[in-house]
Amino acid sequence: MSMVGANRAHERPANVRTPKVLRLWMTCPWSETVSDYDREHLYLFSLLLDGETEGASRETMARIVFGIDPGRQPKRAALVVRSHLRRAHWLMRNGYPWLNW
């Protein structure tokens, strides 16, 4: 999935659907172990990490991953992406032993 192409078009690529988010928090809940929230949102975390690797802007990630329009809600978009990206990095570095693949 490439988010970079959507950066200029301001829309989702045709092959990317916004995942259904049941309980999206403005700031990602934090703990020193993997939480139920982490397990429920692993797909979102992986999309964020992929987008970052591809060089997607945070605005693009907000739009594609979370379905937030950064033009209308810039503070919310920035907060949600920053918080969840921080947790995604923690999971990648520290959380994997607690995940039951």
Backbone as ProteinMPNN parsed JSONL, in Angstrom:
{"seq_chain_A": "MSMVGANRAHERPANVRTPKVLRLWMTCPWSETVSDYDREHLYLFSLLLDGETEGASRETMARIVFGIDPGRQPKRAALVVRSHLRRAHWLMRNGYPWLNW", "coords_chain_A": {"N_chain_A": [[0.841, -1.168, 0.0], [0.622, 2.105, -0.895], [0.995, 5.247, 0.426], [2.057, 7.553, -0.408], [1.494, 8.398, -3.035], [-1.082, 9.308, -2.703], [-0.743, 11.611, -1.379], [-0.521, 13.99, -2.9], [-2.884, 13.986, -4.3], [-4.845, 14.243, -2.433], [-6.585, 12.289, -1.551], [-7.689, 8.956, -0.829], [-5.775, 6.222, -2.057], [-7.123, 4.041, -4.553], [-6.97, 1.369, -3.82], [-6.933, 1.296, -1.062], [-8.553, 1.057, 1.96], [-10.148, 2.785, 4.622], [-9.605, 1.512, 7.768], [-12.014, 0.0, 9.939], [-12.541, 1.598, 12.886], [-13.048, 0.914, 16.103], [-12.762, 1.92, 18.752], [-11.297, 4.587, 18.887], [-8.921, 6.523, 20.37], [-8.146, 9.901, 21.178], [-5.58, 10.434, 22.162], [-3.252, 7.931, 22.217], [-3.666, 5.221, 24.406], [-1.384, 4.481, 27.052], [0.922, 2.091, 28.242], [3.272, -0.055, 29.887], [3.183, -2.552, 28.921], [1.722, -4.635, 26.367], [-1.48, -3.693, 25.41], [-5.088, -4.296, 25.364], [-6.143, -2.414, 23.633], [-3.932, -1.952, 21.983], [-3.726, -4.459, 20.718], [-6.182, -4.538, 19.379], [-5.783, -2.558, 17.518], [-3.592, -3.134, 15.915], [-3.386, -3.308, 13.139], [-3.744, -0.639, 12.343], [-1.476, 0.515, 13.516], [0.506, -0.756, 12.023], [-0.04, 0.283, 9.479], [0.596, 2.979, 9.911], [3.373, 2.819, 10.426], [4.24, 1.776, 7.991], [3.458, 3.877, 6.291], [5.079, 5.951, 7.274], [7.605, 4.928, 6.635], [7.414, 5.004, 3.875], [7.509, 7.67, 3.473], [5.259, 9.254, 3.744], [3.294, 12.115, 4.535], [2.279, 13.395, 7.747], [-0.26, 14.426, 7.639], [-1.331, 13.109, 5.467], [-1.281, 10.505, 6.491], [-3.129, 10.827, 8.586], [-5.482, 11.241, 7.153], [-5.688, 8.913, 5.504], [-5.247, 6.632, 7.2], [-6.765, 7.125, 9.533], [-9.032, 8.44, 8.695], [-9.438, 11.133, 9.14], [-9.925, 14.488, 8.362], [-7.38, 16.561, 7.804], [-7.407, 19.214, 7.043], [-9.764, 20.244, 8.01], [-9.713, 19.518, 10.694], [-7.087, 20.132, 12.011], [-5.59, 20.093, 14.463], [-6.612, 17.875, 15.845], [-6.005, 15.857, 13.978], [-3.175, 15.967, 13.952], [-2.595, 15.334, 16.643], [-3.72, 12.753, 16.994], [-2.314, 11.205, 15.064], [0.401, 11.621, 15.845], [0.412, 10.606, 18.498], [-0.411, 7.904, 18.13], [1.521, 7.01, 16.351], [3.789, 7.201, 17.92], [3.201, 5.183, 19.782], [3.163, 3.009, 18.041], [5.865, 2.846, 17.347], [6.918, 2.171, 19.853], [5.727, -0.343, 20.237], [6.951, -1.731, 18.168], [9.634, -1.732, 18.999], [9.566, -2.684, 21.697], [7.226, -4.093, 22.35], [6.743, -6.465, 20.982], [7.44, -9.022, 22.254], [5.221, -9.547, 23.852], [3.124, -9.924, 22.214], [0.887, -12.245, 20.924], [1.391, -13.969, 18.312]], "CA_chain_A": [[0.0, 0.0, 0.0], [1.412, 3.319, -0.942], [0.294, 6.465, 0.817], [2.739, 8.713, -0.973], [0.756, 8.841, -4.207], [-2.297, 9.993, -2.275], [-0.364, 12.869, -0.749], [-0.816, 15.107, -3.787], [-4.264, 13.921, -4.774], [-5.712, 14.495, -1.288], [-7.594, 11.254, -1.45], [-7.152, 7.617, -0.623], [-5.596, 5.404, -3.256], [-8.289, 3.187, -4.775], [-6.805, 0.057, -3.195], [-6.788, 1.44, 0.385], [-9.778, 1.382, 2.683], [-9.93, 3.173, 6.007], [-10.056, 0.426, 8.624], [-13.047, 0.339, 10.904], [-11.941, 1.848, 14.191], [-14.13, 0.83, 17.072], [-12.494, 2.778, 19.9], [-10.113, 5.386, 18.615], [-8.693, 7.561, 21.355], [-7.383, 11.052, 20.674], [-4.201, 10.088, 22.477], [-3.156, 6.49, 22.37], [-3.411, 4.822, 25.796], [0.001, 4.066, 27.238], [1.314, 1.195, 29.332], [4.566, -0.701, 29.61], [2.898, -3.852, 28.324], [0.764, -4.556, 25.268], [-2.849, -3.6, 25.92], [-6.149, -4.707, 24.443], [-6.209, -1.368, 22.607], [-2.85, -2.239, 21.034], [-4.083, -5.651, 19.932], [-7.303, -4.2, 18.514], [-5.38, -1.575, 16.521], [-2.311, -3.498, 15.292], [-3.421, -2.978, 11.722], [-3.512, 0.801, 12.226], [-0.071, 0.773, 13.821], [1.327, -1.19, 10.887], [-0.237, 1.253, 8.406], [1.37, 4.172, 10.246], [4.791, 2.541, 10.229], [4.445, 1.682, 6.534], [3.367, 5.22, 5.743], [6.286, 6.683, 7.653], [8.698, 4.371, 5.836], [7.223, 5.466, 2.497], [7.666, 9.117, 3.415], [3.968, 9.941, 3.751], [3.161, 13.183, 5.532], [1.35, 13.073, 8.838], [-1.599, 14.787, 7.165], [-1.769, 11.985, 4.628], [-1.574, 9.377, 7.38], [-4.38, 11.118, 9.296], [-6.578, 11.055, 6.21], [-5.806, 7.54, 5.014], [-5.318, 5.629, 8.26], [-7.794, 7.408, 10.533], [-10.204, 9.061, 8.112], [-9.569, 12.487, 9.679], [-9.569, 15.519, 7.399], [-6.484, 17.485, 8.487], [-7.771, 20.575, 6.698], [-10.869, 20.644, 8.885], [-9.377, 19.243, 12.089], [-5.626, 19.985, 12.025], [-5.072, 19.733, 15.79], [-6.988, 16.479, 16.104], [-5.228, 15.001, 13.082], [-1.786, 15.923, 14.426], [-2.543, 14.649, 17.931], [-4.002, 11.321, 16.815], [-1.202, 10.569, 14.348], [1.617, 11.665, 16.679], [0.239, 9.692, 19.627], [-0.454, 6.515, 17.679], [2.815, 6.684, 15.762], [4.692, 6.975, 19.06], [2.903, 3.851, 20.313], [3.588, 2.033, 17.028], [7.312, 2.679, 17.511], [7.149, 1.426, 21.092], [5.369, -1.742, 19.983], [7.973, -2.32, 17.3], [10.866, -1.917, 19.776], [9.423, -3.33, 22.994], [5.982, -4.816, 22.565], [6.591, -7.723, 20.258], [7.42, -10.262, 23.045], [3.905, -9.777, 24.477], [2.113, -10.198, 21.196], [0.712, -13.663, 20.61], [1.158, -14.068, 16.879]], "C_chain_A": [[0.883, 1.227, 0.0], [0.553, 4.52, -0.589], [0.86, 7.67, 0.1], [1.998, 9.247, -2.187], [-0.501, 9.614, -3.849], [-1.992, 11.361, -1.693], [-0.746, 14.064, -1.616], [-2.29, 15.142, -4.184], [-5.273, 14.24, -3.669], [-6.869, 13.513, -1.222], [-6.905, 9.918, -1.248], [-6.874, 6.968, -1.968], [-6.766, 4.43, -3.367], [-8.189, 1.859, -4.022], [-6.71, 0.121, -1.667], [-8.122, 1.836, 0.987], [-9.413, 1.831, 4.088], [-10.446, 2.04, 6.873], [-11.141, 0.919, 9.567], [-12.379, 0.465, 12.277], [-13.069, 1.87, 15.201], [-13.958, 1.811, 18.219], [-11.224, 3.557, 19.642], [-10.011, 6.491, 19.645], [-7.906, 8.688, 20.71], [-5.891, 10.861, 20.95], [-4.181, 8.601, 22.792], [-2.894, 6.141, 23.836], [-2.013, 4.228, 25.933], [0.137, 3.125, 28.419], [2.646, 0.578, 28.942], [4.404, -2.137, 29.138], [1.886, -3.638, 27.2], [-0.651, -4.615, 25.84], [-3.846, -4.172, 24.913], [-6.293, -3.697, 23.312], [-5.138, -1.61, 21.548], [-3.229, -3.402, 20.128], [-5.204, -5.335, 18.934], [-6.889, -3.292, 17.355], [-4.03, -1.882, 15.865], [-2.274, -3.121, 13.818], [-3.157, -1.49, 11.504], [-2.053, 1.137, 12.489], [0.819, 0.374, 12.644], [1.169, -0.235, 9.701], [0.567, 2.526, 8.664], [2.852, 3.961, 9.99], [5.122, 2.412, 8.751], [4.431, 3.066, 5.899], [4.592, 6.051, 6.049], [7.481, 6.223, 6.831], [8.633, 4.869, 4.397], [7.385, 6.971, 2.354], [6.364, 9.89, 3.363], [3.957, 11.022, 4.819], [2.193, 12.733, 6.625], [-0.087, 13.42, 8.451], [-2.178, 13.659, 6.312], [-2.109, 10.776, 5.484], [-2.873, 9.603, 8.139], [-5.576, 10.824, 8.401], [-6.769, 9.593, 5.85], [-6.025, 6.535, 6.146], [-6.507, 5.861, 9.183], [-9.059, 8.044, 9.968], [-10.478, 10.459, 8.65], [-9.119, 13.479, 8.608], [-8.681, 16.549, 8.1], [-6.738, 18.947, 8.132], [-8.862, 21.122, 7.607], [-10.529, 20.507, 10.36], [-7.863, 19.079, 12.24], [-5.06, 19.573, 13.381], [-5.379, 18.29, 16.123], [-6.16, 15.531, 15.249], [-3.797, 14.854, 13.586], [-1.668, 15.12, 15.718], [-2.728, 13.142, 17.775], [-2.822, 10.619, 16.135], [0.046, 10.517, 15.218], [1.536, 10.642, 17.812], [0.298, 8.228, 19.194], [0.859, 6.084, 17.011], [3.85, 6.418, 16.859], [4.471, 5.571, 19.64], [3.344, 2.77, 19.325], [5.087, 1.782, 17.127], [7.636, 1.907, 18.781], [6.847, -0.052, 20.886], [6.432, -2.437, 19.146], [9.247, -2.63, 18.095], [10.689, -2.813, 20.994], [8.248, -4.285, 23.129], [5.901, -6.195, 21.958], [6.669, -8.985, 21.121], [6.066, -10.577, 23.646], [2.837, -10.085, 23.466], [2.083, -11.696, 20.918], [0.366, -13.791, 19.132], [0.538, -15.384, 16.637]], "O_chain_A": [[1.792, 1.351, 0.821], [-0.476, 4.778, -1.214], [0.2, 8.705, 0.012], [1.89, 10.463, -2.343], [-0.938, 10.48, -4.608], [-2.894, 12.182, -1.532], [-1.252, 15.059, -1.096], [-2.864, 16.213, -4.377], [-6.444, 14.484, -3.96], [-7.993, 13.878, -0.877], [-5.702, 9.775, -1.467], [-7.643, 7.139, -2.913], [-7.337, 4.039, -2.349], [-9.207, 1.289, -3.63], [-6.433, -0.897, -1.032], [-8.74, 2.819, 0.578], [-8.467, 1.311, 4.68], [-11.601, 1.638, 6.737], [-11.183, 2.091, 9.941], [-11.732, -0.468, 12.752], [-13.94, 2.739, 15.158], [-14.92, 2.468, 18.617], [-10.165, 3.191, 20.153], [-10.923, 7.308, 19.775], [-7.1, 8.46, 19.807], [-5.052, 11.099, 20.081], [-5.012, 8.099, 23.55], [-1.989, 6.708, 24.448], [-1.526, 3.551, 25.027], [-0.464, 3.341, 29.471], [3.083, 0.685, 27.796], [5.391, -2.855, 28.976], [1.271, -2.576, 27.104], [-0.97, -5.483, 26.652], [-3.499, -4.486, 23.775], [-6.537, -4.074, 22.166], [-5.405, -1.488, 20.352], [-3.067, -3.327, 18.91], [-5.181, -5.8, 17.794], [-7.562, -3.257, 16.325], [-3.393, -0.982, 15.319], [-1.248, -2.668, 13.312], [-2.428, -1.117, 10.585], [-1.458, 1.944, 11.775], [1.77, 1.081, 12.309], [2.14, 0.03, 8.991], [1.153, 3.088, 7.739], [3.515, 4.819, 9.407], [6.167, 2.885, 8.304], [5.283, 3.389, 5.071], [5.092, 6.773, 5.187], [8.28, 7.044, 6.381], [9.663, 5.126, 3.773], [7.398, 7.492, 1.239], [6.355, 11.06, 2.981], [4.547, 10.855, 5.886], [1.398, 11.812, 6.436], [-1.025, 12.761, 8.899], [-3.353, 13.309, 6.424], [-3.105, 10.097, 5.237], [-3.646, 8.663, 8.319], [-6.561, 10.23, 8.84], [-7.89, 9.086, 5.885], [-6.904, 5.678, 6.05], [-7.184, 4.911, 9.576], [-10.055, 8.176, 10.68], [-11.617, 10.923, 8.621], [-8.051, 13.319, 8.018], [-9.177, 17.333, 8.91], [-6.311, 19.835, 8.871], [-8.881, 22.309, 7.932], [-11.0, 21.29, 11.184], [-7.4, 17.986, 12.567], [-4.128, 18.77, 13.431], [-4.521, 17.562, 16.622], [-5.668, 14.515, 15.741], [-3.265, 13.745, 13.64], [-0.748, 14.317, 15.87], [-1.983, 12.354, 18.356], [-2.384, 9.56, 16.584], [0.684, 9.469, 15.317], [2.488, 9.9, 18.052], [0.978, 7.415, 19.82], [1.253, 4.921, 17.104], [4.681, 5.518, 16.735], [5.428, 4.861, 19.948], [3.847, 1.724, 19.738], [5.536, 0.642, 17.008], [8.541, 1.072, 18.782], [7.618, -0.914, 21.308], [6.769, -3.596, 19.391], [9.869, -3.672, 17.887], [11.568, -3.62, 21.297], [8.287, -5.198, 23.954], [5.078, -7.011, 22.373], [6.019, -9.97, 20.77], [5.771, -11.739, 23.928], [1.732, -10.476, 23.843], [3.119, -12.326, 20.706], [-0.802, -13.73, 18.749], [0.236, -15.724, 15.493]]}, "name": "protein", "num_of_chains": 1, "seq": "MSMVGANRAHERPANVRTPKVLRLWMTCPWSETVSDYDREHLYLFSLLLDGETEGASRETMARIVFGIDPGRQPKRAALVVRSHLRRAHWLMRNGYPWLNW"}
